[in-house]
Amino acid sequence: MRPDDLAEFSAFVRARSAALFRTAFLLTGERGQAEDLVQSALERLCRHWRTVGRAQAPEAYARRVLVNLVYDRHRSRRRSGTEVPLDDGGPASGFDAYQQILSRDELMRGLRALPVNMRTVLVLRYFDDMTDAEIATALGIRASTVRSQAARGLAKLRAAAQDRTAGPAGGGTR
Amino acid sequence: MTSEREDAMDDTTSAQAAAEDPGWRTELAAAMTEFATAERPPHFDPSAIARTVTASRRARILVTAGAAAAAAAAVAAVVLTTGAGHGTRPLPPATATPTRSTAPAAPIDSDTVVRGLFPAATMYQDPRTRGRVDLTRVRALFSDPAAFATVWGDGGSGVTCGQRADGVLAGDPTGVLFYRGTTLLDRRASLALDPVSGRITGITCGARRGDPGDPVVAGRYGRATGSGGGTTDCGRPAPTTWLADEPRSGTVVHGWTVTLDGATPFALGVDDVQGTVHATCPS
């Protein structure tokens, strides 16, 4: 890597690696795996820095690589039969002083239980504030598919939260 | 139902969900932020990353150059299998002595190990292709001669866990599955690699434990290597062995890097929705 490329790459890593890590952490729910995925994504970005950096799209590239690595890991886990079960058996609880904390904890458990493509769309949309068009580009799918994945993901999350609390949770009105 | 109509229905569903409960989505975003920011991000060292990438490139170049020197000292151009592609670049004429003294010291990456070891083992098991295997090159993948003797075993059978195999599916070096024709065999292998040199130090064999492998890939190449006439790709009209490694997946398409008879690897994409398979041959 040439010195000027290394300087640009280093600046990108310093500026954006924390954000990439947080996205990876949300997608995997495990710190160690999130670290590994970001490290791998940054290595691939470094390998292609001259092309990607010249196109002024390093973050989009890194995010796309990161998501593909998450999908690869998910596929590998599914093949080896170690996928985390959809419901981790968390106890249902009624309203108490810790309702908000419990509700957010349940939301995160529900998020991790979603199919990986729905989970990814929701994280990119609601955590990374990406538009549906940006998500579509990052994932290589149509914007309408992004919208449908998001809608289905939200519906599943909402249903799971309501099942756990045996009643409307977090403002559900159904 | 057409995809356009599905899209229209999806849009309707999405709009209904959005109108239903915006506060709930705000709570979801807040929960994500709270969860993600609770963990302090680790430090990623850009210089170390750059060094890792550079070392990997150098290792691939050195291994390739070493093989070329062993085959023909006068050869001045070799195919470089760098991550960016499979182009042909000229190298200075290589002499055997300096190349051999350099190559064993250079670290190698797991792709090089997997693509060097498994095609060699499966080709060695078939009398028709045994003569094409360069055992000197295979030995260079191991940390020392004892590791080679232990792992390689009798006629390469140790590499395939004592099974006669002609297909290999390597999701990663620690989870390698074997096929004979289209039949997925019962034992799986896990390679142990030296953390510094990247070379093989040992192998562990165990039960497959229900891993289904990849029937699409096995069906495509297993029929070719077995009794039937399956599909072949990228200039390998009748391969006797196949290796699929470096798995990757997108939202709709998953894929592998495929090596037929130890030749230049190429990308294979499998469309999970349409059920179609597409090979991208190196230029």
Interface residues (C-beta under 8 A of the other chain):
Chain A: M1 L6 F9 S10 F12 V13 R14 S17 A18 F21 R22 T23 F25 L26 R31 A34 E35 V38 Q39 L42 E43 R44 C46 R47 H48 N68 Y71 D72 H74 R75 S76 R79 S80 G81 S103 R104 L107 M108 L111 N117 L122 V123 Y126 F127 L139 G140 I141 R142 S144 T145 R147 S148 A150 A151 R152 L154 A155 L157 R158 G170 G171 G172 T173 R174
Chain B: E6 D7 D10 D11 T13 S14 Q16 A17 A18 E20 D21 G23 W24 R25 E27 L28 A29 A30 A31 M32 T33 E34 F35 A36 T37 E39 P41 P42 F44 P46 S47 I49 A50 T52 V53 T54 R57 G83 A84 G171 D172 G175 R209 G210 D211 P212 G213 D214 P247 R248 S249 G250 T251 V252 V253 H254
